[in-house]
Amino acid sequence: MHVFKDNFSKQSDIYLKYRPNYPSGLFAFLAGLTDKQELAWDCGTGNGQAAFSLAAFFDRVIATDPSEQQIKNAILHDKVAYMVETSELNSLADASVDLLTVANALHWFDFEVFYKEVNRVVKPNGIIAAWAYFLPLITPEIDPIVQNFHDVTLDKYWRQENRLVEKGYTTIPFPFTQIAAPDFFVEKQMNLYDFIGYLNTWSATQRFITEHGTNPTTPLLNELKVPWKDNSIDRKITWKLFLKIGRVGAV
């Protein structure tokens, strides 16, 4: 039985505030791959960022997450039904889903069990799309400091699942007919304090705090003040998405 590793309930409120939203063009592209736009299922929905965007393109969206706290903080929409369920064991009907999405969560799943559910609930010729992002790009002066924070300060606090993200999902099995996609980027305007808030959404940051009783972003904030220059000025933070898109049971 797959054991749910709850890495985000603790910081679910700041997750909603500081995590970037995905580009609408991504959802338009995915909707364009489906034969119909009746039902989308967003697995591991977290606070519902992807589910909310899917509602613009699908008649109904079911969004599931095993974290009750994340669901409590989710973005409400008339077309979106939130449920506290795992992606490996859910209540969706057989062959009911046109598009299944997994936004920044596939690396936490039990792949073998989850893919059986994918084949059960997705319609023949339906689409599965999973994506994630790694380190952001800000400026040549700031980026190495953030990289060092990730690679050195937090190194032992990243789980093996996080290493799959570092490798751009290239080592994750994906037993579907893969579909090429254009490049998509996530962008968010943040001042320095907002950016520190984003770094506090990292699961490794929270594990560091739990173990040491201190927050590693506190000294990082002081280190970033010089290259950021004006702490109150918003800078454009950019993440490149890496995607796995596949057609399920193609006919």
Contacts in CASP RR format, 6 or more apart in sequence:
PFRMAT RR
TARGET T0000
AUTHOR 0000-0000-0000
METHOD contacts of the structure
MODEL  1
MHVFKDNFSKQSDIYLKYRPNYPSGLFAFLAGLTDKQELAWDCGTGNGQA
AFSLAAFFDRVIATDPSEQQIKNAILHDKVAYMVETSELNSLADASVDLL
TVANALHWFDFEVFYKEVNRVVKPNGIIAAWAYFLPLITPEIDPIVQNFH
DVTLDKYWRQENRLVEKGYTTIPFPFTQIAAPDFFVEKQMNLYDFIGYLN
TWSATQRFITEHGTNPTTPLLNELKVPWKDNSIDRKITWKLFLKIGRVGA
V
2 86 0 8 1.000
2 88 0 8 1.000
2 89 0 8 1.000
2 109 0 8 1.000
2 110 0 8 1.000
2 113 0 8 1.000
4 66 0 8 1.000
4 86 0 8 1.000
5 108 0 8 1.000
5 159 0 8 1.000
5 161 0 8 1.000
6 66 0 8 1.000
6 67 0 8 1.000
7 108 0 8 1.000
7 159 0 8 1.000
7 203 0 8 1.000
7 206 0 8 1.000
8 15 0 8 1.000
8 46 0 8 1.000
8 67 0 8 1.000
8 70 0 8 1.000
8 201 0 8 1.000
8 203 0 8 1.000
9 67 0 8 1.000
9 68 0 8 1.000
9 69 0 8 1.000
9 70 0 8 1.000
10 69 0 8 1.000
10 206 0 8 1.000
11 200 0 8 1.000
11 201 0 8 1.000
11 206 0 8 1.000
12 46 0 8 1.000
12 47 0 8 1.000
12 67 0 8 1.000
12 69 0 8 1.000
12 70 0 8 1.000
12 72 0 8 1.000
12 73 0 8 1.000
13 73 0 8 1.000
14 197 0 8 1.000
14 200 0 8 1.000
14 201 0 8 1.000
15 46 0 8 1.000
15 47 0 8 1.000
15 70 0 8 1.000
15 73 0 8 1.000
15 201 0 8 1.000
16 47 0 8 1.000
16 73 0 8 1.000
16 75 0 8 1.000
17 197 0 8 1.000
18 190 0 8 1.000
18 194 0 8 1.000
18 197 0 8 1.000
18 198 0 8 1.000
18 200 0 8 1.000
18 201 0 8 1.000
19 47 0 8 1.000
19 49 0 8 1.000
19 198 0 8 1.000
19 201 0 8 1.000
20 186 0 8 1.000
20 187 0 8 1.000
20 188 0 8 1.000
20 198 0 8 1.000
20 237 0 8 1.000
20 239 0 8 1.000
21 49 0 8 1.000
21 53 0 8 1.000
21 186 0 8 1.000
21 188 0 8 1.000
22 49 0 8 1.000
22 50 0 8 1.000
22 53 0 8 1.000
22 103 0 8 1.000
22 131 0 8 1.000
22 184 0 8 1.000
22 186 0 8 1.000
22 241 0 8 1.000
23 184 0 8 1.000
23 185 0 8 1.000
23 186 0 8 1.000
23 187 0 8 1.000
24 53 0 8 1.000
24 56 0 8 1.000
25 184 0 8 1.000
26 53 0 8 1.000
26 131 0 8 1.000
26 184 0 8 1.000
26 241 0 8 1.000
27 50 0 8 1.000
27 53 0 8 1.000
27 54 0 8 1.000
27 56 0 8 1.000
27 57 0 8 1.000
28 57 0 8 1.000
29 181 0 8 1.000
29 182 0 8 1.000
29 184 0 8 1.000
30 57 0 8 1.000
30 99 0 8 1.000
30 101 0 8 1.000
30 127 0 8 1.000
30 129 0 8 1.000
30 245 0 8 1.000
31 37 0 8 1.000
31 57 0 8 1.000
31 58 0 8 1.000
31 99 0 8 1.000
33 99 0 8 1.000
33 127 0 8 1.000
33 179 0 8 1.000
33 245 0 8 1.000
33 247 0 8 1.000
34 98 0 8 1.000
34 99 0 8 1.000
34 126 0 8 1.000
34 127 0 8 1.000
35 98 0 8 1.000
35 123 0 8 1.000
35 125 0 8 1.000
35 126 0 8 1.000
36 98 0 8 1.000
36 123 0 8 1.000
37 57 0 8 1.000
37 58 0 8 1.000
37 59 0 8 1.000
37 98 0 8 1.000
37 99 0 8 1.000
38 58 0 8 1.000
38 59 0 8 1.000
38 60 0 8 1.000
38 98 0 8 1.000
39 58 0 8 1.000
39 59 0 8 1.000
39 60 0 8 1.000
39 61 0 8 1.000
39 62 0 8 1.000
39 96 0 8 1.000
39 97 0 8 1.000
39 98 0 8 1.000
39 99 0 8 1.000
40 51 0 8 1.000
40 54 0 8 1.000
40 57 0 8 1.000
40 58 0 8 1.000
40 60 0 8 1.000
40 61 0 8 1.000
40 62 0 8 1.000
40 97 0 8 1.000
40 98 0 8 1.000
40 99 0 8 1.000
40 100 0 8 1.000
40 101 0 8 1.000
41 61 0 8 1.000
41 62 0 8 1.000
41 63 0 8 1.000
41 64 0 8 1.000
41 92 0 8 1.000
41 97 0 8 1.000
41 99 0 8 1.000
41 100 0 8 1.000
41 101 0 8 1.000
41 121 0 8 1.000
42 48 0 8 1.000
42 50 0 8 1.000
42 51 0 8 1.000
42 54 0 8 1.000
42 61 0 8 1.000
42 62 0 8 1.000
42 63 0 8 1.000
42 64 0 8 1.000
42 100 0 8 1.000
42 101 0 8 1.000
42 102 0 8 1.000
42 103 0 8 1.000
43 64 0 8 1.000
43 87 0 8 1.000
43 100 0 8 1.000
43 101 0 8 1.000
43 102 0 8 1.000
43 105 0 8 1.000
43 109 0 8 1.000
43 114 0 8 1.000
44 63 0 8 1.000
44 64 0 8 1.000
44 65 0 8 1.000
44 66 0 8 1.000
44 87 0 8 1.000
44 102 0 8 1.000
44 103 0 8 1.000
44 105 0 8 1.000
44 108 0 8 1.000
45 51 0 8 1.000
45 63 0 8 1.000
45 64 0 8 1.000
45 65 0 8 1.000
45 70 0 8 1.000
45 71 0 8 1.000
45 74 0 8 1.000
45 82 0 8 1.000
45 103 0 8 1.000
46 63 0 8 1.000
46 65 0 8 1.000
46 67 0 8 1.000
46 70 0 8 1.000
46 71 0 8 1.000
46 74 0 8 1.000
46 105 0 8 1.000
47 70 0 8 1.000
47 73 0 8 1.000
47 74 0 8 1.000
47 75 0 8 1.000
48 63 0 8 1.000
48 74 0 8 1.000
48 75 0 8 1.000
48 80 0 8 1.000
48 82 0 8 1.000
49 75 0 8 1.000
49 103 0 8 1.000
50 63 0 8 1.000
50 101 0 8 1.000
50 103 0 8 1.000
51 61 0 8 1.000
51 63 0 8 1.000
51 74 0 8 1.000
51 75 0 8 1.000
51 77 0 8 1.000
51 80 0 8 1.000
51 82 0 8 1.000
52 75 0 8 1.000
52 77 0 8 1.000
52 80 0 8 1.000
54 61 0 8 1.000
54 80 0 8 1.000
54 99 0 8 1.000
54 101 0 8 1.000
55 61 0 8 1.000
55 77 0 8 1.000
55 78 0 8 1.000
55 79 0 8 1.000
55 80 0 8 1.000
58 79 0 8 1.000
58 98 0 8 1.000
58 99 0 8 1.000
59 79 0 8 1.000
60 79 0 8 1.000
60 81 0 8 1.000
61 77 0 8 1.000
61 79 0 8 1.000
61 80 0 8 1.000
61 81 0 8 1.000
62 80 0 8 1.000
62 81 0 8 1.000
62 83 0 8 1.000
62 92 0 8 1.000
62 97 0 8 1.000
63 74 0 8 1.000
63 80 0 8 1.000
63 81 0 8 1.000
63 82 0 8 1.000
63 83 0 8 1.000
64 82 0 8 1.000
64 83 0 8 1.000
64 84 0 8 1.000
64 85 0 8 1.000
64 86 0 8 1.000
64 87 0 8 1.000
64 90 0 8 1.000
65 71 0 8 1.000
65 74 0 8 1.000
65 82 0 8 1.000
65 84 0 8 1.000
65 85 0 8 1.000
66 84 0 8 1.000
66 85 0 8 1.000
66 86 0 8 1.000
67 84 0 8 1.000
68 84 0 8 1.000
71 82 0 8 1.000
71 83 0 8 1.000
71 84 0 8 1.000
74 80 0 8 1.000
74 82 0 8 1.000
83 90 0 8 1.000
83 91 0 8 1.000
85 91 0 8 1.000
87 102 0 8 1.000
87 105 0 8 1.000
87 109 0 8 1.000
87 114 0 8 1.000
87 117 0 8 1.000
88 109 0 8 1.000
88 110 0 8 1.000
88 113 0 8 1.000
88 114 0 8 1.000
88 117 0 8 1.000
89 113 0 8 1.000
89 117 0 8 1.000
90 117 0 8 1.000
90 121 0 8 1.000
92 121 0 8 1.000
93 121 0 8 1.000
94 120 0 8 1.000
94 121 0 8 1.000
95 120 0 8 1.000
95 121 0 8 1.000
95 122 0 8 1.000
95 123 0 8 1.000
95 124 0 8 1.000
96 121 0 8 1.000
96 123 0 8 1.000
97 121 0 8 1.000
97 122 0 8 1.000
97 123 0 8 1.000
97 126 0 8 1.000
98 122 0 8 1.000
98 123 0 8 1.000
98 126 0 8 1.000
98 127 0 8 1.000
99 126 0 8 1.000
99 127 0 8 1.000
99 128 0 8 1.000
99 129 0 8 1.000
100 118 0 8 1.000
100 121 0 8 1.000
100 122 0 8 1.000
100 127 0 8 1.000
100 128 0 8 1.000
100 129 0 8 1.000
100 248 0 8 1.000
101 128 0 8 1.000
101 129 0 8 1.000
101 130 0 8 1.000
102 109 0 8 1.000
102 128 0 8 1.000
102 129 0 8 1.000
102 130 0 8 1.000
102 131 0 8 1.000
103 130 0 8 1.000
103 131 0 8 1.000
103 132 0 8 1.000
104 131 0 8 1.000
104 132 0 8 1.000
104 133 0 8 1.000
105 130 0 8 1.000
105 132 0 8 1.000
106 130 0 8 1.000
106 132 0 8 1.000
106 169 0 8 1.000
106 172 0 8 1.000
106 244 0 8 1.000
107 132 0 8 1.000
107 161 0 8 1.000
107 162 0 8 1.000
107 164 0 8 1.000
107 165 0 8 1.000
107 169 0 8 1.000
107 172 0 8 1.000
108 161 0 8 1.000
111 172 0 8 1.000
111 173 0 8 1.000
115 173 0 8 1.000
115 175 0 8 1.000
118 128 0 8 1.000
118 176 0 8 1.000
118 248 0 8 1.000
119 248 0 8 1.000
119 249 0 8 1.000
122 128 0 8 1.000
122 248 0 8 1.000
122 249 0 8 1.000
123 248 0 8 1.000
124 248 0 8 1.000
124 249 0 8 1.000
124 250 0 8 1.000
124 251 0 8 1.000
125 247 0 8 1.000
125 248 0 8 1.000
125 249 0 8 1.000
125 250 0 8 1.000
125 251 0 8 1.000
126 247 0 8 1.000
126 248 0 8 1.000
126 249 0 8 1.000
127 179 0 8 1.000
127 245 0 8 1.000
127 246 0 8 1.000
127 247 0 8 1.000
127 248 0 8 1.000
128 176 0 8 1.000
128 244 0 8 1.000
128 245 0 8 1.000
128 246 0 8 1.000
128 248 0 8 1.000
129 243 0 8 1.000
129 244 0 8 1.000
129 245 0 8 1.000
129 246 0 8 1.000
130 169 0 8 1.000
130 172 0 8 1.000
130 174 0 8 1.000
130 243 0 8 1.000
130 244 0 8 1.000
130 245 0 8 1.000
131 169 0 8 1.000
131 184 0 8 1.000
131 241 0 8 1.000
131 242 0 8 1.000
131 243 0 8 1.000
131 244 0 8 1.000
132 165 0 8 1.000
132 168 0 8 1.000
132 169 0 8 1.000
132 241 0 8 1.000
132 242 0 8 1.000
133 186 0 8 1.000
133 239 0 8 1.000
133 240 0 8 1.000
133 241 0 8 1.000
133 242 0 8 1.000
134 165 0 8 1.000
134 166 0 8 1.000
134 168 0 8 1.000
134 239 0 8 1.000
134 240 0 8 1.000
134 242 0 8 1.000
135 143 0 8 1.000
135 146 0 8 1.000
135 147 0 8 1.000
135 150 0 8 1.000
135 239 0 8 1.000
136 146 0 8 1.000
136 237 0 8 1.000
136 238 0 8 1.000
136 239 0 8 1.000
137 143 0 8 1.000
137 237 0 8 1.000
137 238 0 8 1.000
137 239 0 8 1.000
137 240 0 8 1.000
138 146 0 8 1.000
138 195 0 8 1.000
138 235 0 8 1.000
138 236 0 8 1.000
138 237 0 8 1.000
138 238 0 8 1.000
139 227 0 8 1.000
139 235 0 8 1.000
141 227 0 8 1.000
142 224 0 8 1.000
142 227 0 8 1.000
142 228 0 8 1.000
145 220 0 8 1.000
145 223 0 8 1.000
145 224 0 8 1.000
145 227 0 8 1.000
146 199 0 8 1.000
149 199 0 8 1.000
149 216 0 8 1.000
149 220 0 8 1.000
150 204 0 8 1.000
153 208 0 8 1.000
153 216 0 8 1.000
153 220 0 8 1.000
154 202 0 8 1.000
154 204 0 8 1.000
154 205 0 8 1.000
154 208 0 8 1.000
154 216 0 8 1.000
157 203 0 8 1.000
157 204 0 8 1.000
157 205 0 8 1.000
157 207 0 8 1.000
157 208 0 8 1.000
157 211 0 8 1.000
158 203 0 8 1.000
158 204 0 8 1.000
159 203 0 8 1.000
159 204 0 8 1.000
162 203 0 8 1.000
162 204 0 8 1.000
164 171 0 8 1.000
164 172 0 8 1.000
168 242 0 8 1.000
169 242 0 8 1.000
169 244 0 8 1.000
172 244 0 8 1.000
174 244 0 8 1.000
174 246 0 8 1.000
176 246 0 8 1.000
176 247 0 8 1.000
176 248 0 8 1.000
176 249 0 8 1.000
177 246 0 8 1.000
177 247 0 8 1.000
177 249 0 8 1.000
177 250 0 8 1.000
178 244 0 8 1.000
178 245 0 8 1.000
178 246 0 8 1.000
179 245 0 8 1.000
179 246 0 8 1.000
179 247 0 8 1.000
180 245 0 8 1.000
181 243 0 8 1.000
181 245 0 8 1.000
183 240 0 8 1.000
183 241 0 8 1.000
184 240 0 8 1.000
184 241 0 8 1.000
184 243 0 8 1.000
185 238 0 8 1.000
185 239 0 8 1.000
185 240 0 8 1.000
185 241 0 8 1.000
186 238 0 8 1.000
186 239 0 8 1.000
186 240 0 8 1.000
186 241 0 8 1.000
187 236 0 8 1.000
187 237 0 8 1.000
187 238 0 8 1.000
187 239 0 8 1.000
188 198 0 8 1.000
188 236 0 8 1.000
188 237 0 8 1.000
189 234 0 8 1.000
189 235 0 8 1.000
189 236 0 8 1.000
189 237 0 8 1.000
190 198 0 8 1.000
190 234 0 8 1.000
190 235 0 8 1.000
190 237 0 8 1.000
191 231 0 8 1.000
191 232 0 8 1.000
191 233 0 8 1.000
191 234 0 8 1.000
191 235 0 8 1.000
192 221 0 8 1.000
192 224 0 8 1.000
192 225 0 8 1.000
192 228 0 8 1.000
192 231 0 8 1.000
192 232 0 8 1.000
193 221 0 8 1.000
193 231 0 8 1.000
194 234 0 8 1.000
195 224 0 8 1.000
195 235 0 8 1.000
195 237 0 8 1.000
196 217 0 8 1.000
196 220 0 8 1.000
196 221 0 8 1.000
196 224 0 8 1.000
197 217 0 8 1.000
198 237 0 8 1.000
199 205 0 8 1.000
199 217 0 8 1.000
199 220 0 8 1.000
200 206 0 8 1.000
200 215 0 8 1.000
200 217 0 8 1.000
205 215 0 8 1.000
205 216 0 8 1.000
205 217 0 8 1.000
208 215 0 8 1.000
208 216 0 8 1.000
209 215 0 8 1.000
209 216 0 8 1.000
225 231 0 8 1.000
228 235 0 8 1.000
END
